[in-house]
Amino acid sequence: MSATRHRVEESRVERLADCEVKDFEEFSTLVPPTLQNAVLDALRAGSIPPELVPLFKRLKEAGVLVCT
């Protein structure tokens, strides 16, 4: 991967504030099992890959994910 392409991909990653899952039961209902680890990894890393941004917005709107 070229350095230029890598920089462009990094700029698309959204940074997270301090976020946590408030309702794991609802989380498991709203997030497909295939994406649950990716979401939790993104929370730990403090950044959201572009493909997960819509899902994170839904989780915040539902009150499942709380960020300060």
MDAnalysis code that builds the backbone (N, CA, C; Angstrom):
import MDAnalysis as mda
import numpy as np

u = mda.Universe.empty(204, n_residues=68, atom_resindex=np.repeat(np.arange(68), 3), trajectory=True)
u.add_TopologyAttr("name", ["N", "CA", "C"] * 68)
u.add_TopologyAttr("resid", np.arange(1, 69))
u.add_TopologyAttr("resname", ["MET", "SER", "ALA", "THR", "ARG", "HIS", "ARG", "VAL", "GLU", "GLU", "SER", "ARG", "VAL", "GLU", "ARG", "LEU", "ALA", "ASP", "CYS", "GLU", "VAL", "LYS", "ASP", "PHE", "GLU", "GLU", "PHE", "SER", "THR", "LEU", "VAL", "PRO", "PRO", "THR", "LEU", "GLN", "ASN", "ALA", "VAL", "LEU", "ASP", "ALA", "LEU", "ARG", "ALA", "GLY", "SER", "ILE", "PRO", "PRO", "GLU", "LEU", "VAL", "PRO", "LEU", "PHE", "LYS", "ARG", "LEU", "LYS", "GLU", "ALA", "GLY", "VAL", "LEU", "VAL", "CYS", "THR"])
u.atoms.positions = np.array([
    [0.851, -1.172, 0.000],
    [0.000, 0.000, 0.000],
    [0.894, 1.231, 0.000],
    [0.537, 2.166, -0.821],
    [1.361, 3.371, -0.893],
    [1.114, 4.250, 0.326],
    [2.096, 5.088, 0.624],
    [1.976, 5.984, 1.776],
    [0.827, 6.963, 1.584],
    [0.622, 7.415, 0.341],
    [-0.464, 8.360, 0.076],
    [-1.816, 7.710, 0.334],
    [-2.005, 6.503, -0.168],
    [-3.277, 5.820, 0.038],
    [-3.511, 5.555, 1.521],
    [-2.455, 5.181, 2.241],
    [-2.574, 4.930, 3.675],
    [-3.029, 6.189, 4.403],
    [-2.482, 7.343, 4.050],
    [-2.881, 8.603, 4.699],
    [-4.342, 8.928, 4.412],
    [-4.786, 8.677, 3.187],
    [-6.178, 8.943, 2.843],
    [-7.089, 8.051, 3.656],
    [-6.750, 6.770, 3.782],
    [-7.575, 5.859, 4.564],
    [-7.593, 6.256, 6.035],
    [-6.473, 6.698, 6.578],
    [-6.433, 7.139, 7.976],
    [-7.331, 8.343, 8.192],
    [-7.399, 9.250, 7.211],
    [-8.197, 10.454, 7.384],
    [-9.685, 10.144, 7.401],
    [-10.085, 8.995, 6.886],
    [-11.494, 8.615, 6.882],
    [-11.935, 8.007, 8.210],
    [-10.996, 7.613, 9.031],
    [-11.315, 7.010, 10.321],
    [-11.759, 8.106, 11.275],
    [-12.912, 7.914, 11.894],
    [-13.424, 8.900, 12.849],
    [-12.926, 8.569, 14.246],
    [-12.535, 9.589, 14.963],
    [-12.089, 9.411, 16.345],
    [-13.291, 9.396, 17.272],
    [-13.173, 8.604, 18.310],
    [-14.233, 8.504, 19.311],
    [-13.855, 9.250, 20.576],
    [-14.864, 9.781, 21.217],
    [-14.672, 10.276, 22.573],
    [-14.676, 9.041, 23.476],
    [-14.714, 9.230, 24.742],
    [-14.797, 8.106, 25.669],
    [-16.196, 7.507, 25.560],
    [-16.303, 6.314, 24.976],
    [-17.601, 5.672, 24.745],
    [-17.666, 4.316, 25.428],
    [-18.885, 3.939, 25.787],
    [-19.090, 2.617, 26.367],
    [-20.479, 2.109, 26.005],
    [-20.606, 0.793, 25.991],
    [-21.887, 0.149, 25.739],
    [-22.646, 0.135, 27.063],
    [-23.831, 0.728, 27.070],
    [-24.637, 0.806, 28.293],
    [-25.592, -0.376, 28.439],
    [-25.996, -0.978, 27.319],
    [-26.975, -2.060, 27.360],
    [-26.514, -3.173, 26.423],
    [-25.829, -4.169, 26.984],
    [-25.282, -5.236, 26.159],
    [-26.371, -6.128, 25.568],
    [-27.501, -6.246, 26.231],
    [-28.595, -7.041, 25.677],
    [-29.120, -6.387, 24.395],
    [-29.347, -5.099, 24.452],
    [-29.805, -4.355, 23.270],
    [-28.706, -4.318, 22.203],
    [-27.464, -4.194, 22.638],
    [-26.315, -4.213, 21.720],
    [-26.332, -5.507, 20.909],
    [-26.536, -6.633, 21.577],
    [-26.521, -7.915, 20.876],
    [-27.726, -8.067, 19.948],
    [-28.788, -7.328, 20.227],
    [-29.956, -7.343, 19.356],
    [-29.737, -6.475, 18.123],
    [-29.124, -5.318, 18.298],
    [-28.951, -4.362, 17.198],
    [-27.736, -4.622, 16.316],
    [-26.717, -5.237, 16.872],
    [-25.475, -5.448, 16.125],
    [-25.390, -6.902, 15.689],
    [-25.257, -7.141, 14.390],
    [-25.128, -8.523, 13.921],
    [-23.926, -9.201, 14.581],
    [-24.052, -10.478, 14.889],
    [-22.950, -11.192, 15.554],
    [-21.614, -11.068, 14.824],
    [-21.671, -10.980, 13.504],
    [-20.433, -10.879, 12.729],
    [-19.732, -9.536, 12.918],
    [-20.442, -8.532, 13.422],
    [-19.853, -7.200, 13.604],
    [-19.588, -6.839, 15.063],
    [-20.069, -7.638, 15.989],
    [-19.939, -7.280, 17.408],
    [-18.489, -7.088, 17.829],
    [-17.597, -7.992, 17.450],
    [-16.187, -7.840, 17.819],
    [-15.567, -6.622, 17.166],
    [-15.938, -6.331, 15.922],
    [-15.400, -5.157, 15.232],
    [-15.805, -3.872, 15.953],
    [-17.049, -3.821, 16.424],
    [-17.525, -2.644, 17.152],
    [-16.771, -2.510, 18.477],
    [-16.643, -3.598, 19.201],
    [-15.927, -3.542, 20.484],
    [-14.451, -3.201, 20.281],
    [-13.830, -3.724, 19.229],
    [-12.437, -3.381, 18.926],
    [-12.300, -1.900, 18.604],
    [-13.258, -1.350, 17.866],
    [-13.228, 0.075, 17.535],
    [-13.356, 0.926, 18.802],
    [-14.203, 0.492, 19.725],
    [-14.344, 1.214, 20.995],
    [-13.025, 1.213, 21.760],
    [-12.378, 0.062, 21.808],
    [-11.090, -0.033, 22.507],
    [-10.021, 0.828, 21.836],
    [-10.038, 0.855, 20.503],
    [-9.029, 1.603, 19.746],
    [-9.294, 3.106, 19.770],
    [-10.542, 3.487, 20.028],
    [-10.877, 4.905, 20.052],
    [-11.098, 5.513, 18.684],
    [-11.346, 4.678, 17.672],
    [-11.608, 5.181, 16.331],
    [-12.583, 4.249, 15.606],
    [-13.373, 4.852, 14.711],
    [-14.394, 4.108, 13.989],
    [-13.998, 3.983, 12.524],
    [-13.866, 2.768, 12.018],
    [-13.631, 2.600, 10.580],
    [-14.845, 3.124, 9.804],
    [-14.642, 3.639, 8.608],
    [-15.751, 4.240, 7.840],
    [-16.954, 3.319, 7.666],
    [-16.716, 2.032, 7.498],
    [-17.833, 1.118, 7.261],
    [-18.697, 0.906, 8.498],
    [-18.214, 1.303, 9.672],
    [-18.995, 1.141, 10.904],
    [-19.672, 2.428, 11.376],
    [-19.402, 3.539, 10.719],
    [-19.964, 4.829, 11.149],
    [-21.493, 4.799, 11.215],
    [-22.198, 4.301, 10.189],
    [-23.671, 4.282, 10.293],
    [-24.176, 3.447, 11.478],
    [-23.519, 2.328, 11.738],
    [-23.909, 1.482, 12.861],
    [-23.685, 2.201, 14.185],
    [-22.551, 2.884, 14.334],
    [-22.280, 3.634, 15.561],
    [-23.316, 4.734, 15.763],
    [-23.730, 5.390, 14.701],
    [-24.761, 6.433, 14.820],
    [-26.070, 5.848, 15.319],
    [-26.450, 4.672, 14.789],
    [-27.685, 4.020, 15.249],
    [-27.595, 3.621, 16.707],
    [-26.435, 3.112, 17.116],
    [-26.256, 2.706, 18.514],
    [-26.337, 3.909, 19.456],
    [-25.767, 5.030, 19.033],
    [-25.853, 6.246, 19.857],
    [-27.291, 6.737, 19.946],
    [-27.982, 6.752, 18.806],
    [-29.376, 7.204, 18.788],
    [-30.270, 6.322, 19.652],
    [-29.980, 5.042, 19.693],
    [-30.764, 4.092, 20.491],
    [-30.419, 4.136, 21.972],
    [-29.344, 4.864, 22.325],
    [-28.935, 4.955, 23.720],
    [-28.136, 3.751, 24.193],
    [-27.755, 2.884, 23.261],
    [-26.987, 1.698, 23.597],
    [-25.522, 2.077, 23.809],
    [-25.059, 3.023, 23.037],
    [-23.689, 3.498, 23.107],
    [-23.713, 4.921, 23.654],
    [-22.991, 5.162, 24.726],
    [-22.955, 6.483, 25.355],
    [-21.528, 7.011, 25.295],
    [-21.384, 8.195, 24.738],
    [-20.060, 8.827, 24.611],
    [-20.062, 10.153, 25.365],
    [-18.928, 10.401, 26.030],
    [-18.804, 11.671, 26.779],
    [-17.806, 12.579, 26.127],
])
